Amino acid sequence: MTFIVGHSPWHADLGLLDFAAQLARVEGESLRVVVVVPDAWPTPVAGDTDRDYQLWSAQQGSEGVAEAERVLADRSPDVNAEVIWKPGRSVPRVLLAQAEEHGATLIIVGSARHGP
């Protein structure tokens, strides 16, 4: 089995990755860290700004993946983890789809940036 972890490329709090790795270690599970970035609009926009937005979004996803991989390799090299990025219009929807696709037993997410 595996745990799905929602990792944001825009939050500086990396404690979620530490927490997820600790849970995975204790439970003997693997992690699938998912960086969800905004998806492009379903219809093309004049001036090809959609392409620029898709490129920006892909860059954000790639940077989020690199950051999560670096943190996990440095802090939790003993935990089996796969880090990916996915575009989507709804973070919860993408994480739920990943959980269903991979038979996850747990979804781990952090708090909102401005949450109490």
Secondary structure, DSSP 8 states (H G I E B T S, - for coil): -EEEEE--TT----HHHHHHHHHHHHHT-EEEEEEEEE---SS--GGGHHHHHHHHHHHHHHHHHHHHHHHHHHH-TTS-EEEEEEEES-HHHHHHHHHHHHT-SEEE----TT--
